[in-house]
Amino acid sequence: MQKKYFIIIATIVLVVAAWVYHLFTANRPGLAGMKPDISMDATDLYNQYQSNESTADKKYLDKVIEVKGTVTDIQQTDTTLSIELKGADLGGINCGIADAVDNKALAFQKGAAITIKGRCSGFLMDVNMVDCVIEK
């Protein structure tokens, strides 16, 4: 009888573990073919968050935004690429690109004009955007 319960519990644990593994490793849907909800300039987006974060969250949080701006910094790790667009003297728009080997992104230098589409994830000294793709 104990062996039967052990087998049932072990099966349940394995199924739950497989489900959790799937959730953490599943790819998030890309934004490449998706039409943006809003198109705007990077400084406008940053200024709206800087002046009233809660109002800006209601407008932009979890929305797909196409942002035009000037590259101020590019940081690359093994798996991600982060491009920062000029917003103001103290902050900007931090755009996270999941594919660090995006050759289009590496072609840009500081000071270049760029258009990036991403999902707004809020404000923490910078406006943060995730799942970004380079449009132009």
OpenMM code with the backbone's topology and positions (N, CA, C; nanometers):
from openmm import Vec3, app, unit

residues = "MET GLN LYS LYS TYR PHE ILE ILE ILE ALA THR ILE VAL LEU VAL VAL ALA ALA TRP VAL TYR HIS LEU PHE THR ALA ASN ARG PRO GLY LEU ALA GLY MET LYS PRO ASP ILE SER MET ASP ALA THR ASP LEU TYR ASN GLN TYR GLN SER ASN GLU SER THR ALA ASP LYS LYS TYR LEU ASP LYS VAL ILE GLU VAL LYS GLY THR VAL THR ASP ILE GLN GLN THR ASP THR THR LEU SER ILE GLU LEU LYS GLY ALA ASP LEU GLY GLY ILE ASN CYS GLY ILE ALA ASP ALA VAL ASP ASN LYS ALA LEU ALA PHE GLN LYS GLY ALA ALA ILE THR ILE LYS GLY ARG CYS SER GLY PHE LEU MET ASP VAL ASN MET VAL ASP CYS VAL ILE GLU LYS".split()
positions = [
    Vec3(0.0824, -0.1202, 0.0000),
    Vec3(0.0000, 0.0000, 0.0000),
    Vec3(0.0866, 0.1262, 0.0000),
    Vec3(0.1979, 0.1258, 0.0781),
    Vec3(0.2853, 0.2410, 0.0816),
    Vec3(0.3540, 0.2631, -0.0533),
    Vec3(0.3877, 0.1571, -0.1218),
    Vec3(0.4526, 0.1674, -0.2509),
    Vec3(0.3600, 0.2361, -0.3518),
    Vec3(0.2306, 0.2073, -0.3436),
    Vec3(0.1318, 0.2666, -0.4333),
    Vec3(0.1234, 0.4178, -0.4095),
    Vec3(0.1206, 0.4610, -0.2839),
    Vec3(0.1158, 0.6035, -0.2520),
    Vec3(0.2441, 0.6737, -0.2946),
    Vec3(0.3570, 0.6078, -0.2774),
    Vec3(0.4846, 0.6645, -0.3180),
    Vec3(0.4864, 0.6894, -0.4692),
    Vec3(0.4385, 0.5935, -0.5463),
    Vec3(0.4350, 0.6073, -0.6920),
    Vec3(0.3421, 0.7212, -0.7338),
    Vec3(0.2278, 0.7334, -0.6701),
    Vec3(0.1327, 0.8409, -0.7016),
    Vec3(0.1928, 0.9769, -0.6687),
    Vec3(0.2539, 0.9898, -0.5522),
    Vec3(0.3128, 1.1168, -0.5106),
    Vec3(0.4310, 1.1522, -0.6012),
    Vec3(0.5141, 1.0544, -0.6334),
    Vec3(0.6287, 1.0789, -0.7215),
    Vec3(0.5816, 1.1242, -0.8596),
    Vec3(0.4741, 1.0657, -0.9108),
    Vec3(0.4194, 1.1051, -1.0409),
    Vec3(0.3686, 1.2493, -1.0369),
    Vec3(0.2992, 1.2854, -0.9308),
    Vec3(0.2467, 1.4215, -0.9160),
    Vec3(0.3620, 1.5222, -0.9088),
    Vec3(0.4652, 1.4896, -0.8324),
    Vec3(0.5804, 1.5786, -0.8198),
    Vec3(0.6490, 1.5975, -0.9553),
    Vec3(0.6651, 1.4903, -1.0311),
    Vec3(0.7275, 1.5000, -1.1625),
    Vec3(0.6447, 1.5842, -1.2597),
    Vec3(0.5146, 1.5676, -1.2577),
    Vec3(0.4274, 1.6458, -1.3460),
    Vec3(0.4345, 1.7936, -1.3099),
    Vec3(0.4299, 1.8261, -1.1814),
    Vec3(0.4388, 1.9660, -1.1381),
    Vec3(0.5754, 2.0241, -1.1750),
    Vec3(0.6819, 1.9496, -1.1550),
    Vec3(0.8163, 1.9966, -1.1895),
    Vec3(0.8282, 2.0230, -1.3398),
    Vec3(0.7719, 1.9359, -1.4213),
    Vec3(0.7759, 1.9548, -1.5666),
    Vec3(0.6980, 2.0794, -1.6068),
    Vec3(0.5844, 2.1017, -1.5437),
    Vec3(0.5021, 2.2197, -1.5734),
    Vec3(0.5759, 2.3485, -1.5357),
    Vec3(0.6376, 2.3511, -1.4172),
    Vec3(0.7128, 2.4688, -1.3722),
    Vec3(0.8311, 2.4942, -1.4654),
    Vec3(0.9020, 2.3895, -1.5047),
    Vec3(1.0140, 2.4029, -1.5975),
    Vec3(0.9666, 2.4638, -1.7294),
    Vec3(0.8536, 2.4182, -1.7781),
    Vec3(0.7980, 2.4713, -1.9033),
    Vec3(0.7655, 2.6204, -1.8899),
    Vec3(0.7082, 2.6611, -1.7777),
    Vec3(0.6734, 2.8017, -1.7580),
    Vec3(0.7968, 2.8913, -1.7596),
    Vec3(0.9049, 2.8467, -1.6985),
    Vec3(1.0247, 2.9289, -1.6892),
    Vec3(1.1100, 2.9281, -1.8151),
    Vec3(1.0951, 2.8287, -1.8990),
    Vec3(1.1773, 2.8223, -2.0190),
    Vec3(1.1017, 2.8569, -2.1466),
    Vec3(0.9724, 2.8767, -2.1384),
    Vec3(0.8931, 2.9086, -2.2578),
    Vec3(0.9306, 3.0465, -2.3096),
    Vec3(0.9406, 3.0610, -2.4388),
    Vec3(0.9709, 3.1898, -2.5008),
    Vec3(0.8517, 3.2825, -2.4907),
    Vec3(0.8812, 3.4097, -2.4634),
    Vec3(0.7750, 3.5087, -2.4616),
    Vec3(0.7468, 3.5489, -2.6054),
    Vec3(0.6234, 3.5849, -2.6347),
    Vec3(0.5909, 3.6220, -2.7727),
    Vec3(0.6686, 3.7465, -2.8152),
    Vec3(0.7182, 3.7451, -2.9364),
    Vec3(0.7954, 3.8577, -2.9873),
    Vec3(0.7071, 3.9717, -3.0327),
    Vec3(0.7655, 4.0879, -3.0410),
    Vec3(0.6909, 4.2075, -3.0805),
    Vec3(0.7208, 4.2494, -3.2241),
    Vec3(0.8032, 4.1722, -3.2940),
    Vec3(0.8487, 4.2129, -3.4277),
    Vec3(0.7329, 4.2430, -3.5231),
    Vec3(0.6321, 4.1600, -3.5290),
    Vec3(0.5228, 4.1816, -3.6223),
    Vec3(0.4045, 4.2547, -3.5619),
    Vec3(0.4153, 4.2930, -3.4365),
    Vec3(0.3037, 4.3546, -3.3649),
    Vec3(0.2990, 4.5060, -3.3890),
    Vec3(0.1792, 4.5583, -3.4088),
    Vec3(0.1611, 4.7022, -3.4273),
    Vec3(0.1677, 4.7696, -3.2895),
    Vec3(0.2428, 4.8801, -3.2779),
    Vec3(0.2521, 4.9467, -3.1472),
    Vec3(0.1212, 5.0141, -3.1086),
    Vec3(0.0954, 5.0155, -2.9773),
    Vec3(-0.0220, 5.0852, -2.9252),
    Vec3(-0.0008, 5.2371, -2.9315),
    Vec3(0.1263, 5.2784, -2.9117),
    Vec3(0.1600, 5.4200, -2.9047),
    Vec3(0.2964, 5.4405, -2.9707),
    Vec3(0.3116, 5.5495, -3.0433),
    Vec3(0.4419, 5.5911, -3.0969),
    Vec3(0.4732, 5.7285, -3.0422),
    Vec3(0.5952, 5.7447, -2.9887),
    Vec3(0.6305, 5.8732, -2.9302),
    Vec3(0.7810, 5.8911, -2.9203),
    Vec3(0.8213, 6.0114, -2.8852),
    Vec3(0.9607, 6.0452, -2.8682),
    Vec3(1.0069, 6.0015, -2.7286),
    Vec3(1.1323, 5.9601, -2.7166),
    Vec3(1.1861, 5.9104, -2.5894),
    Vec3(1.1809, 6.0171, -2.4804),
    Vec3(1.2121, 6.1415, -2.5134),
    Vec3(1.2104, 6.2460, -2.4107),
    Vec3(1.0688, 6.2723, -2.3607),
    Vec3(0.9689, 6.2642, -2.4487),
    Vec3(0.8301, 6.2823, -2.4057),
    Vec3(0.7880, 6.1728, -2.3082),
    Vec3(0.8214, 6.0483, -2.3401),
    Vec3(0.7861, 5.9362, -2.2519),
    Vec3(0.8539, 5.9522, -2.1164),
    Vec3(0.9827, 5.9848, -2.1164),
    Vec3(1.0548, 6.0016, -1.9906),
    Vec3(0.9962, 6.1167, -1.9090),
    Vec3(0.9683, 6.2301, -1.9726),
    Vec3(0.9148, 6.3466, -1.9009),
    Vec3(0.7786, 6.3179, -1.8394),
    Vec3(0.6949, 6.2407, -1.9082),
    Vec3(0.5645, 6.2071, -1.8516),
    Vec3(0.5796, 6.1198, -1.7274),
    Vec3(0.6721, 6.0234, -1.7305),
    Vec3(0.6976, 5.9413, -1.6117),
    Vec3(0.7613, 6.0241, -1.5009),
    Vec3(0.8495, 6.1141, -1.5362),
    Vec3(0.9173, 6.1970, -1.4366),
    Vec3(0.8187, 6.2897, -1.3655),
    Vec3(0.7220, 6.3442, -1.4395),
    Vec3(0.6286, 6.4394, -1.3791),
    Vec3(0.5191, 6.3708, -1.2977),
    Vec3(0.4662, 6.2558, -1.3438),
    Vec3(0.3609, 6.1871, -1.2684),
    Vec3(0.3623, 6.0388, -1.3046),
    Vec3(0.4300, 5.9599, -1.2216),
    Vec3(0.4493, 5.8180, -1.2509),
    Vec3(0.3188, 5.7394, -1.2542),
    Vec3(0.2272, 5.7668, -1.1617),
    Vec3(0.1026, 5.6885, -1.1571),
    Vec3(0.0147, 5.7150, -1.2794),
    Vec3(0.0087, 5.8393, -1.3253),
    Vec3(-0.0686, 5.8706, -1.4455),
    Vec3(-0.0040, 5.8068, -1.5684),
    Vec3(0.1281, 5.8136, -1.5749),
    Vec3(0.1986, 5.7534, -1.6880),
    Vec3(0.1812, 5.6010, -1.6882),
    Vec3(0.1830, 5.5380, -1.5704),
    Vec3(0.1605, 5.3935, -1.5626),
    Vec3(0.0237, 5.3556, -1.6196),
    Vec3(-0.0768, 5.4358, -1.5900),
    Vec3(-0.2107, 5.4076, -1.6417),
    Vec3(-0.2140, 5.4147, -1.7949),
    Vec3(-0.1350, 5.5050, -1.8520),
    Vec3(-0.1317, 5.5209, -1.9972),
    Vec3(-0.0445, 5.4167, -2.0672),
    Vec3(0.0725, 5.3851, -2.0078),
    Vec3(0.1755, 5.3134, -2.0823),
    Vec3(0.2134, 5.1747, -2.0301),
    Vec3(0.1861, 5.1435, -1.9048),
    Vec3(0.2303, 5.0170, -1.8467),
    Vec3(0.1723, 4.8978, -1.9224),
    Vec3(0.2573, 4.8037, -1.9610),
    Vec3(0.2221, 4.6820, -2.0357),
    Vec3(0.1711, 4.7089, -2.1771),
    Vec3(0.1903, 4.8297, -2.2273),
    Vec3(0.1527, 4.8627, -2.3645),
    Vec3(0.2760, 4.8508, -2.4540),
    Vec3(0.2529, 4.8195, -2.5810),
    Vec3(0.3618, 4.8147, -2.6787),
    Vec3(0.3818, 4.9571, -2.7303),
    Vec3(0.5046, 5.0086, -2.7091),
    Vec3(0.5351, 5.1477, -2.7428),
    Vec3(0.6512, 5.1515, -2.8421),
    Vec3(0.6358, 5.2325, -2.9435),
    Vec3(0.7443, 5.2575, -3.0378),
    Vec3(0.8064, 5.3917, -2.9986),
    Vec3(0.9355, 5.3879, -2.9635),
    Vec3(1.0044, 5.5050, -2.9114),
    Vec3(1.1169, 5.5465, -3.0060),
    Vec3(1.1210, 5.6760, -3.0366),
    Vec3(1.2282, 5.7321, -3.1194),
    Vec3(1.3178, 5.8142, -3.0295),
    Vec3(1.4492, 5.7922, -3.0425),
    Vec3(1.5400, 5.8679, -2.9579),
    Vec3(1.6842, 5.8540, -2.9993),
    Vec3(1.7712, 5.9085, -2.9156),
    Vec3(1.9152, 5.9080, -2.9389),
    Vec3(1.9811, 5.8099, -2.8429),
    Vec3(2.0670, 5.7240, -2.8956),
    Vec3(2.1363, 5.6247, -2.8140),
    Vec3(2.2383, 5.6943, -2.7248),
    Vec3(2.2290, 5.6687, -2.5922),
    Vec3(2.3269, 5.7242, -2.4988),
    Vec3(2.4189, 5.6158, -2.4427),
    Vec3(2.3761, 5.4902, -2.4465),
    Vec3(2.4598, 5.3822, -2.3944),
    Vec3(2.4140, 5.2487, -2.4511),
    Vec3(2.5093, 5.1589, -2.4722),
    Vec3(2.4797, 5.0220, -2.5150),
    Vec3(2.5594, 4.9280, -2.4259),
    Vec3(2.4907, 4.8342, -2.3610),
    Vec3(2.5576, 4.7355, -2.2755),
    Vec3(2.5166, 4.5968, -2.3200),
    Vec3(2.6163, 4.5092, -2.3346),
    Vec3(2.5905, 4.3736, -2.3815),
    Vec3(2.6410, 4.2721, -2.2802),
    Vec3(2.5580, 4.1688, -2.2553),
    Vec3(2.5999, 4.0537, -2.1768),
    Vec3(2.5929, 3.9323, -2.2684),
    Vec3(2.6081, 3.8137, -2.2117),
    Vec3(2.6011, 3.6920, -2.2925),
    Vec3(2.4640, 3.6721, -2.3554),
    Vec3(2.3585, 3.7099, -2.2838),
    Vec3(2.2234, 3.6786, -2.3308),
    Vec3(2.1369, 3.8000, -2.3611),
    Vec3(2.1764, 3.9173, -2.3174),
    Vec3(2.0918, 4.0347, -2.3384),
    Vec3(2.1720, 4.1541, -2.3883),
    Vec3(2.0978, 4.2464, -2.4440),
    Vec3(2.1548, 4.3721, -2.4897),
    Vec3(2.0647, 4.4820, -2.4360),
    Vec3(2.1251, 4.5843, -2.3792),
    Vec3(2.0490, 4.6954, -2.3238),
    Vec3(2.0914, 4.8233, -2.3942),
    Vec3(1.9933, 4.8902, -2.4535),
    Vec3(2.0189, 5.0179, -2.5205),
    Vec3(1.9446, 5.1258, -2.4434),
    Vec3(2.0170, 5.2308, -2.4065),
    Vec3(1.9530, 5.3408, -2.3363),
    Vec3(1.9365, 5.4582, -2.4314),
    Vec3(1.8148, 5.5124, -2.4316),
    Vec3(1.7830, 5.6291, -2.5139),
    Vec3(1.7772, 5.7518, -2.4245),
    Vec3(1.8179, 5.8642, -2.4783),
    Vec3(1.8206, 5.9893, -2.4013),
    Vec3(1.6792, 6.0321, -2.3651),
    Vec3(1.6592, 6.0551, -2.2342),
    Vec3(1.5311, 6.1041, -2.1867),
    Vec3(1.5459, 6.2412, -2.1254),
    Vec3(1.6435, 6.2551, -2.0349),
    Vec3(1.6758, 6.3812, -1.9685),
    Vec3(1.8188, 6.3693, -1.9192),
    Vec3(1.8652, 6.4703, -1.8448),
    Vec3(2.0031, 6.4673, -1.7963),
    Vec3(2.0290, 6.3524, -1.7000),
    Vec3(1.9297, 6.3162, -1.6190),
    Vec3(1.9495, 6.2137, -1.5158),
    Vec3(1.8948, 6.0766, -1.5514),
    Vec3(1.8261, 6.0612, -1.6604),
    Vec3(1.7672, 5.9312, -1.6925),
    Vec3(1.7283, 5.9205, -1.8372),
    Vec3(1.6714, 5.8052, -1.8710),
    Vec3(1.6310, 5.7829, -2.0082),
    Vec3(1.5393, 5.6638, -2.0202),
    Vec3(1.5391, 5.6041, -2.1361),
    Vec3(1.4571, 5.4863, -2.1653),
    Vec3(1.5525, 5.3678, -2.1778),
    Vec3(1.5379, 5.2688, -2.0908),
    Vec3(1.6220, 5.1502, -2.0932),
    Vec3(1.5487, 5.0411, -2.1708),
    Vec3(1.6022, 5.0033, -2.2858),
    Vec3(1.5385, 4.9072, -2.3753),
    Vec3(1.6139, 4.7751, -2.3712),
    Vec3(1.5504, 4.6708, -2.3179),
    Vec3(1.6133, 4.5401, -2.3089),
    Vec3(1.5807, 4.4538, -2.4287),
    Vec3(1.6857, 4.4051, -2.4962),
    Vec3(1.6701, 4.3170, -2.6115),
    Vec3(1.7210, 4.1805, -2.5694),
    Vec3(1.6364, 4.0784, -2.5794),
    Vec3(1.6717, 3.9457, -2.5301),
    Vec3(1.7812, 3.8787, -2.6111),
    Vec3(1.7865, 3.9039, -2.7403),
    Vec3(1.8856, 3.8390, -2.8256),
    Vec3(2.0099, 3.9267, -2.8334),
    Vec3(2.1138, 3.8892, -2.7596),
    Vec3(2.2350, 3.9708, -2.7518),
    Vec3(2.3138, 3.9723, -2.8815),
    Vec3(2.2849, 3.8827, -2.9719),
    Vec3(2.3582, 3.8803, -3.0982),
    Vec3(2.2771, 3.9431, -3.2111),
    Vec3(2.1936, 4.0394, -3.1775),
    Vec3(2.1165, 4.1127, -3.2772),
    Vec3(2.2125, 4.2063, -3.3505),
    Vec3(2.2493, 4.1696, -3.4711),
    Vec3(2.3490, 4.2464, -3.5455),
    Vec3(2.3021, 4.3880, -3.5771),
    Vec3(2.1703, 4.4084, -3.5905),
    Vec3(2.1199, 4.5440, -3.6147),
    Vec3(2.1518, 4.6339, -3.4954),
    Vec3(2.1382, 4.5791, -3.3742),
    Vec3(2.1622, 4.6588, -3.2543),
    Vec3(2.3095, 4.6944, -3.2405),
    Vec3(2.3965, 4.6025, -3.2743),
    Vec3(2.5394, 4.6269, -3.2595),
    Vec3(2.5919, 4.7281, -3.3607),
    Vec3(2.5158, 4.7550, -3.4663),
    Vec3(2.5584, 4.8503, -3.5675),
    Vec3(2.5429, 4.9944, -3.5198),
    Vec3(2.4644, 5.0176, -3.4145),
    Vec3(2.4407, 5.1531, -3.3654),
    Vec3(2.5504, 5.1952, -3.2681),
    Vec3(2.5817, 5.3234, -3.2699),
    Vec3(2.6808, 5.3819, -3.1796),
    Vec3(2.6128, 5.4885, -3.0952),
    Vec3(2.6788, 5.5319, -2.9892),
    Vec3(2.6267, 5.6406, -2.9063),
    Vec3(2.6052, 5.7640, -2.9945),
    Vec3(2.4924, 5.8291, -2.9737),
    Vec3(2.4592, 5.9478, -3.0513),
    Vec3(2.3748, 5.9206, -3.1740),
    Vec3(2.3557, 5.7925, -3.2090),
    Vec3(2.2767, 5.7580, -3.3278),
    Vec3(2.1272, 5.7714, -3.2984),
    Vec3(2.0520, 5.8110, -3.3998),
    Vec3(1.9060, 5.8146, -3.3897),
    Vec3(1.8535, 5.6738, -3.4170),
    Vec3(1.7561, 5.6294, -3.3365),
    Vec3(1.7062, 5.4924, -3.3459),
    Vec3(1.5585, 5.4893, -3.3091),
    Vec3(1.4869, 5.3902, -3.3628),
    Vec3(1.3480, 5.3651, -3.3253),
    Vec3(1.3402, 5.2224, -3.2724),
    Vec3(1.2895, 5.2089, -3.1508),
    Vec3(1.2794, 5.0791, -3.0849),
    Vec3(1.1354, 5.0579, -3.0403),
    Vec3(1.0883, 4.9342, -3.0574),
    Vec3(0.9534, 4.8977, -3.0122),
    Vec3(0.9681, 4.7999, -2.8968),
    Vec3(0.8929, 4.8224, -2.7888),
    Vec3(0.8996, 4.7332, -2.6737),
    Vec3(0.7779, 4.7479, -2.5847),
    Vec3(0.7729, 4.6640, -2.4823),
    Vec3(0.6622, 4.6660, -2.3866),
    Vec3(0.7083, 4.7420, -2.2620),
    Vec3(0.6352, 4.8462, -2.2251),
    Vec3(0.6708, 4.9289, -2.1098),
    Vec3(0.6483, 4.8503, -1.9808),
    Vec3(0.7523, 4.8457, -1.8960),
    Vec3(0.7399, 4.7713, -1.7705),
    Vec3(0.7506, 4.8617, -1.6481),
    Vec3(0.7453, 4.9927, -1.6680),
    Vec3(0.7413, 5.0836, -1.5541),
    Vec3(0.8616, 5.1756, -1.5453),
    Vec3(0.8754, 5.2374, -1.4274),
    Vec3(0.9745, 5.3422, -1.4064),
    Vec3(1.0541, 5.3128, -1.2806),
    Vec3(1.1864, 5.3140, -1.2946),
    Vec3(1.2764, 5.2975, -1.1813),
    Vec3(1.4043, 5.3742, -1.2156),
    Vec3(1.4013, 5.5048, -1.1969),
    Vec3(1.5049, 5.5999, -1.2398),
    Vec3(1.5093, 5.6144, -1.3916),
    Vec3(1.4839, 5.5093, -1.4654),
    Vec3(1.4680, 5.5111, -1.6112),
    Vec3(1.3325, 5.4497, -1.6426),
    Vec3(1.2780, 5.4810, -1.7581),
    Vec3(1.1604, 5.4090, -1.8062),
    Vec3(1.2135, 5.2773, -1.8626),
    Vec3(1.1585, 5.1669, -1.8191),
    Vec3(1.2080, 5.0363, -1.8611),
    Vec3(1.1136, 4.9746, -1.9632),
    Vec3(1.1754, 4.9242, -2.0701),
    Vec3(1.0998, 4.8540, -2.1743),
    Vec3(1.1649, 4.7175, -2.1947),
    Vec3(1.0809, 4.6152, -2.2114),
    Vec3(1.1293, 4.4775, -2.2288),
    Vec3(1.0816, 4.4213, -2.3624),
    Vec3(1.1391, 4.3096, -2.4009),
    Vec3(1.1040, 4.2403, -2.5272),
    Vec3(1.1216, 4.3340, -2.6474),
    Vec3(1.2201, 4.4190, -2.6438),
    Vec3(1.2375, 4.5207, -2.7468),
    Vec3(1.2916, 4.4641, -2.8771),
    Vec3(1.2513, 4.5288, -2.9851),
    Vec3(1.3043, 4.5012, -3.1183),
    Vec3(1.3368, 4.6361, -3.1831),
    Vec3(1.4399, 4.6353, -3.2660),
    Vec3(1.4805, 4.7585, -3.3338),
    Vec3(1.3997, 4.7720, -3.4619),
    Vec3(1.3356, 4.8852, -3.4769),
    Vec3(1.2533, 4.9123, -3.5941),
    Vec3(1.3348, 4.9797, -3.7035),
    Vec3(1.4130, 5.0821, -3.6697),
    Vec3(1.4919, 5.1569, -3.7703),
    Vec3(1.6225, 5.1984, -3.7094),
] * unit.nanometer
topology = app.Topology()
chain = topology.addChain("A")
for resn in residues:
    res = topology.addResidue(resn, chain)
    for name in ("N", "CA", "C"):
        topology.addAtom(name, app.Element.getBySymbol(name[0]), res)
